[in-house]
Amino acid sequence: MSEKQELIKEMLEMQKKFIAYEHQHGVSQEEYFVAGEGHELHNYRQRYNELAIKLVNMAHAEKGSHR
């Protein structure tokens, strides 16, 4: 599996887990933005953003364009 496919797979898994958590518990703004250590959403937003940026940069590199 290519690195790009692995990034997409990880992002999709993160989304599935987030949606499942949201359906079971609901998600407050505090949980989404600053969930504490040990919380299921701890660093979710930061990690997802890192993966998304890496994926966008890879796509630009493939096409020879820049952001």
HUZIVEN-V325238 format. One record per backbone hydrogen bond with DSSP energy under -0.5 kcal/mol. NH is the residue of the N-H (numbers start at 0). CO is the residue of the C=O. If there is no record, write none. Layout:
BEGIN
NH,CO + NH,CO
END
This chain:
BEGIN
5,1 + 6,2 + 7,3 + 8,4 + 9,5 + 10,6 + 11,7 + 12,8 + 13,9 + 14,10 + 15,11 + 16,12 + 17,13 + 18,14 + 19,15 + 20,16 + 21,17 + 22,18 + 23,19 + 24,20 + 25,20 + 25,21 + 31,27 + 32,28 + 33,29 + 34,30 + 38,35 + 41,38 + 43,40 + 46,42 + 47,43 + 48,44 + 49,45 + 50,46 + 51,47 + 52,48 + 53,49 + 54,50 + 55,51 + 56,52 + 57,53 + 58,54 + 59,55 + 60,56 + 61,57 + 62,58 + 63,59 + 64,59
END
